[in-house]
């Protein structure tokens, strides 16, 4: 019955945009020409974005440019988009950890690329490219965790705001250094930061270019937990164990939960309720639902 009702239900444009895989914020109607930006970014090599997909549905995305504290080169920005697209098509996935190689998260953008992209038009084009990519990452039906080891500076600090949760190791630091570079966050970091810690605290963090250690970040609500170990391997193990509590269960249920919460964040109240209804229709009476009812029935006898 639920499925028959869904066939006749209407879906708003906002809901369609949110749940259409690969839908970007900006396109040619906004003056954004993705292929042109890609050609420019290809001129700045260095580093890689590595993705490991485990059989248990957990992905590990690693920013790998340790010689430059994992700063984003142009090629890494392109590879990040490629990995996000791969994750959009990973139907078995339900969780994601984002980390940096060699015990450092990310120090922002490679200055070689920043210096070469010197005009306002270049800056805005790069802004739209990275906002597109990180918004798509944020909308993935995977529960995501940023594992902050060492420094998360500038663009690195912005990146972690695109994840659902943030964990820090002792001795790590988060800092939005944009003011000292004569700019503001441009990868969506200011908008997401205000949502995470509130407008007043976000203004303090950004305008003061505050250095947040793990204790300060925890007190502000910037991170969800401080891990025990600073060791690269051990802290990854802790992060995986921490994420496990939220990803245990049927993949289709975890993915639907993430979609429902994303809808509540981005859509109007009515649209979010309609999306919740539509997602329920994909689960009610399904295998996970039937198995749960059967298990409950055994205990009730």
C-alpha positions in Angstrom: 0.0 0.0 0.0 2.8 2.4 0.9 4.5 1.8 -2.4 1.3 2.4 -4.3 0.8 5.7 -2.5 4.4 6.7 -3.3 3.8 6.3 -7.0 1.3 9.2 -6.9 3.2 11.4 -4.5 4.8 14.6 -5.8 8.4 15.5 -5.1 9.5 19.1 -5.0 12.4 20.5 -7.0 14.4 20.9 -3.8 13.9 17.3 -2.8 14.8 16.1 -6.3 18.0 18.2 -6.3 19.0 16.9 -2.9 18.6 13.2 -3.7 19.7 13.2 -7.3 23.2 11.6 -7.3 25.9 14.0 -8.6 23.7 17.1 -8.5 26.1 20.1 -8.1 25.4 23.6 -6.6 26.8 25.4 -9.6 26.6 25.0 -13.3 26.9 27.1 -16.5 23.9 29.1 -15.5 26.0 30.4 -12.6 28.9 31.2 -14.9 30.7 28.0 -13.7 32.4 26.0 -16.4 33.7 22.8 -14.8 35.8 21.5 -17.7 37.6 24.8 -18.0 38.5 24.7 -14.2 39.6 21.1 -14.5 42.1 22.0 -17.3 43.6 24.7 -15.1 43.8 22.4 -12.0 45.6 19.7 -14.0 48.6 22.1 -14.3 49.4 21.7 -10.6 50.5 18.1 -9.8 51.5 16.6 -6.5 50.0 14.2 -4.0 47.1 11.8 -4.3 43.6 11.2 -2.9 43.4 7.5 -1.9 40.2 5.6 -1.3 40.0 2.2 0.4 36.6 0.5 0.5 36.2 -2.2 3.1 33.8 -5.2 2.8 32.0 -4.0 5.9 30.8 -0.9 4.1 33.3 1.5 5.6 35.5 3.7 3.3 38.8 5.3 4.3 39.6 8.5 2.2 43.2 9.6 2.7 44.7 13.0 1.7 48.2 12.0 0.7 50.7 14.8 0.1 52.9 14.5 3.2 55.8 16.6 1.8 53.5 19.6 1.9 51.5 18.6 5.0 48.8 17.1 2.8 48.0 20.5 1.2 45.7 20.2 -1.8 47.4 20.5 -5.2 45.2 21.1 -8.3 45.4 17.4 -9.2 44.3 16.4 -5.7 41.2 18.6 -6.0 40.4 16.8 -9.2 41.0 13.4 -7.6 38.8 14.3 -4.7 35.9 14.9 -7.0 36.6 11.5 -8.7 36.6 9.7 -5.3 33.4 11.4 -4.3 31.7 10.3 -7.5 33.0 6.8 -6.8 31.5 6.9 -3.3 28.2 8.2 -4.8 28.1 5.0 -6.8 29.1 2.7 -4.0 25.8 1.2 -3.0 27.3 -1.1 -0.4 28.8 1.8 1.6 27.5 3.1 4.8 30.4 4.9 6.6 33.4 7.0 5.7 36.5 8.1 7.5 38.5 11.1 6.1 42.1 11.4 7.2 45.5 12.7 6.2 48.7 10.7 5.6 51.6 10.7 8.0 49.7 12.0 11.1 48.7 15.3 9.6 45.2 16.1 8.3 45.6 18.9 5.8 47.3 22.3 5.7 44.9 23.8 3.0 45.8 24.6 -0.6 49.2 24.3 -2.2 50.5 27.8 -2.4 51.9 27.2 -5.9 48.4 26.8 -7.2 47.1 29.7 -5.0 49.8 32.1 -6.4 49.0 31.1 -10.0 45.3 31.5 -9.6 45.6 35.2 -8.8 42.5 36.9 -10.3 39.1 37.3 -8.6 37.6 35.2 -11.4 40.1 32.4 -10.7 39.3 32.5 -7.0 35.6 32.4 -7.6 35.9 29.5 -10.1 38.0 27.5 -7.6 35.5 28.4 -4.8 32.6 27.0 -6.9 34.5 23.8 -7.8 35.3 23.0 -4.2 31.9 23.9 -2.9 30.4 21.6 -5.5 32.7 18.7 -4.4 32.4 19.1 -0.7 28.6 19.5 -0.9 28.4 16.3 -2.8 30.6 14.7 -0.1 28.4 16.1 2.6 25.3 14.6 0.9 26.7 11.1 0.5 24.4 8.5 2.2 27.4 7.5 4.3 28.0 8.5 7.9 31.2 10.4 7.7 33.9 11.2 10.2 36.9 13.5 9.9 39.9 12.1 11.8 42.0 15.2 12.7 45.6 14.2 13.4 48.2 17.0 13.5 47.1 20.1 11.7 43.8 20.9 10.0 44.5 24.4 8.7 42.7 26.7 6.2 41.1 24.5 3.6 41.8 21.5 5.8 39.7 23.1 8.5 37.0 23.8 6.0 37.1 20.2 4.8 36.3 18.7 8.2 33.1 20.8 8.4 31.8 18.8 5.4 31.8 15.6 7.5 29.0 14.5 9.9 31.4 14.1 12.8 34.9 15.1 13.8 37.4 13.3 16.0 40.8 14.7 17.2 43.9 13.2 18.5 45.8 14.7 21.5 48.1 17.5 20.4 46.2 18.2 17.2 45.1 21.7 16.1 42.3 23.2 14.0 42.7 26.7 12.7 40.9 28.8 10.1 43.8 31.0 8.9 41.9 32.7 6.1 41.9 36.1 7.7 45.7 36.1 7.8 45.7 35.3 4.1 43.5 38.3 3.3 40.5 36.2 2.4 37.5 34.4 3.9 36.7 30.6 3.8 35.6 29.7 0.3 35.0 26.0 0.3 31.7 26.4 2.3 33.6 26.4 5.6 32.1 29.5 7.1 28.5 28.5 6.4 29.0 25.0 7.8 31.0 26.2 10.8 28.1 28.5 11.8 25.8 25.5 11.7 28.1 23.3 13.7 29.0 25.7 16.6 26.6 28.6 16.1 27.0 32.0 14.5 28.6 33.9 17.5 31.2 31.2 18.1 31.9 30.8 14.4 32.5 34.6 14.1 35.0 34.4 17.0 36.8 31.4 15.5 37.1 33.0 12.0 37.8 36.6 12.9 40.3 35.6 15.6 41.9 32.9 13.5 41.8 31.0 16.7 44.1 28.0 17.3 41.9 25.3 18.6 43.5 22.4 20.4 41.5 19.2 21.1 40.2 20.5 24.4 39.0 23.8 23.0 37.5 22.2 20.0 35.6 19.7 22.2 34.3 22.5 24.4 33.1 24.5 21.4 31.3 21.5 20.0 33.6 21.6 17.0 34.6 17.9 17.6 32.7 15.0 19.0 35.4 13.3 20.9 39.2 13.4 21.7 40.8 10.0 21.0 43.3 8.4 23.4 46.2 7.8 21.0 48.2 10.2 18.8 49.7 7.3 16.9 48.6 7.2 13.3 47.6 3.5 13.2 46.1 3.3 16.7 44.1 6.5 16.2 42.6 5.2 13.0 41.6 2.0 14.8 40.0 4.1 17.5 38.1 6.1 14.8 36.9 3.0 13.1 35.6 1.6 16.4 33.9 4.9 17.2 32.2 4.9 13.9 31.1 1.3 14.2 28.5 2.2 16.8 26.6 4.3 14.2 27.0 2.0 11.2 26.1 -1.3 12.7 22.9 -2.6 11.0 21.4 -3.0 7.6 23.1 -0.9 4.9 19.8 0.3 3.4 18.6 1.5 6.8 21.8 3.4 7.6 21.8 5.1 4.2 18.2 6.1 4.5 18.8 7.6 8.0 21.6 9.7 6.6 19.4 10.9 3.7 16.5 11.7 6.1 18.8 13.8 8.3 20.3 15.6 5.3 16.8 16.4 4.1 16.0 18.0 7.5 19.1 20.1 7.2 18.7 21.4 3.6 15.0 21.3 2.8 12.0 23.1 4.1 10.1 21.4 6.9 7.4 20.2 4.6 9.8 18.9 2.0 11.8 17.1 4.6 8.7 15.4 6.0 7.8 14.3 2.5 11.3 12.9 2.0 11.1 11.1 5.2 7.8 9.5 4.1 9.3 8.5 0.8 12.4 6.9 2.4 10.2 5.0 4.8 8.3 3.6 1.8 11.5 2.0 0.6 12.1 0.2 4.0 8.6 -0.6 5.4 7.9 -4.3 4.8 11.4 -4.8 3.5 13.9 -7.6 4.5 15.4 -5.6 7.4 12.0 -4.7 8.7 10.6 -8.2 8.4 13.7 -9.7 10.1 13.4 -7.2 13.0 9.7 -8.0 13.5 10.5 -11.7 13.5 13.2 -11.3 16.1 10.9 -9.2 18.3 8.2 -11.8 18.0 10.4 -14.5 19.4 11.0 -12.5 22.6 7.3 -11.7 23.0 6.2 -15.3 23.1 
